[in-house]
Each structure stands twice: as C-alpha cells, then as structure tokens.
Amino acid sequence: MKIDPNKPASYKDYDVVPTIRITLSRKKQYADEDRFTVFIAALKKDAWIKHGNMIVEYSISNGVPLEDEEWSQSF
C-alpha cells in the first residue's frame, strides 16, 4: 500500500478502518457489552467515525490476560 500518514487523502483509495484497542486491568463485568455499545455509538455520533473495530482485552497489572477471549465488535 502506498499510504502516506502525512497525506490524509492517500487513504481514500484503500478500504482502511480505524481500530480501537482497550486493555482493562480487571475482570469482565456483566454490563461491559452495553457500555462498549454506548461508547461505539458516541464515537459514531460525536467523533464522526463511520466504521471501525473495537477490541477490549482484560488483564492483570503485569499484562497477563484474565479472560480467554477478547471482546470485539466491528461497526
């Protein structure tokens, strides 16, 4: 790909999507999926991000994953 980060227009010829990766230092909580869905809706409305990927990982302070799977959603 010939994408130049100094020339934003160079991205228009490619199908690229932003990816937001969040690492939380805690265990998964029951309401997390609803929280993340609200966060994505706010990004789409207020930050004008039309589509992307959001990935959430749960870990302890030394970076060891707490959960077997990450939470992820494409929007």
Backbone torsions as a table, in degrees:
resi	resn	phi	psi	omega
1	MET	NA	143.0	178.4
2	LYS	-109.1	61.6	178.4
3	ILE	-95.7	129.0	179.0
4	ASP	-110.2	114.8	-178.5
5	PRO	-62.2	-17.0	178.2
6	ASN	-88.3	-5.5	178.9
7	LYS	-128.4	89.7	-177.2
8	PRO	-54.3	-29.2	179.7
9	ALA	-65.4	-20.5	-178.9
10	SER	-67.0	-16.2	179.6
11	TYR	-79.4	-19.7	-172.6
12	LYS	-66.0	-20.8	-178.8
13	ASP	-88.4	-0.7	-177.4
14	TYR	-125.8	153.5	178.5
15	ASP	-91.7	81.0	-180.0
16	VAL	-107.7	146.1	177.3
17	VAL	-130.5	143.7	176.4
18	PRO	-70.7	147.5	175.3
19	THR	-122.9	127.2	178.0
20	ILE	-107.3	120.3	-179.4
21	ARG	-117.7	123.7	-177.8
22	ILE	-121.2	132.9	174.2
23	THR	-113.1	121.4	178.9
24	LEU	-106.2	133.6	179.6
25	SER	-90.7	65.5	179.0
26	ARG	-167.6	172.2	176.4
27	LYS	-80.1	159.0	176.8
28	LYS	-61.9	140.4	177.8
29	GLN	-114.5	153.9	-176.0
30	TYR	-54.9	-40.9	-174.8
31	ALA	-86.3	2.4	-175.7
32	ASP	-57.8	-45.5	-176.9
33	GLU	-59.9	-41.4	177.1
34	ASP	-64.2	-40.6	178.7
35	ARG	-62.2	-43.8	-178.5
36	PHE	-68.5	-35.7	177.9
37	THR	-64.2	-41.1	176.8
38	VAL	-65.0	-40.4	178.3
39	PHE	-61.6	-43.9	178.9
40	ILE	-63.8	-41.7	178.2
41	ALA	-61.1	-39.7	178.4
42	ALA	-66.9	-39.0	176.5
43	LEU	-60.8	-44.3	-178.5
44	LYS	-65.8	-36.5	-177.5
45	LYS	-83.4	-52.1	-171.1
46	ASP	-90.2	-31.3	-178.7
47	ALA	-99.6	-3.8	177.4
48	TRP	60.8	32.3	174.6
49	ILE	-88.9	110.0	-174.6
50	LYS	-75.7	-35.2	-179.8
51	HIS	-153.8	157.6	-179.3
52	GLY	173.6	-166.2	177.8
53	ASN	-131.1	141.1	174.5
54	MET	-125.9	130.3	-178.5
55	ILE	-127.8	131.6	178.2
56	VAL	-122.7	129.5	178.6
57	GLU	-118.0	143.4	177.6
58	TYR	-108.9	130.3	-179.1
59	SER	-147.9	167.4	172.2
60	ILE	-93.4	174.9	-170.1
61	SER	-57.4	-26.9	179.9
62	ASN	-90.1	8.8	175.5
63	GLY	90.4	2.5	178.4
64	VAL	-75.8	126.3	-179.7
65	PRO	-61.3	138.7	177.0
66	LEU	-91.1	-31.7	-176.4
67	GLU	-109.4	151.5	177.9
68	ASP	-69.4	-33.2	-176.2
69	GLU	-122.6	150.9	173.2
70	GLU	-88.4	157.5	171.5
71	TRP	-92.2	134.2	178.4
72	SER	-147.6	152.6	176.6
73	GLN	-152.8	136.4	171.8
74	SER	-95.9	142.5	179.2
75	PHE	-140.2	NA	NA
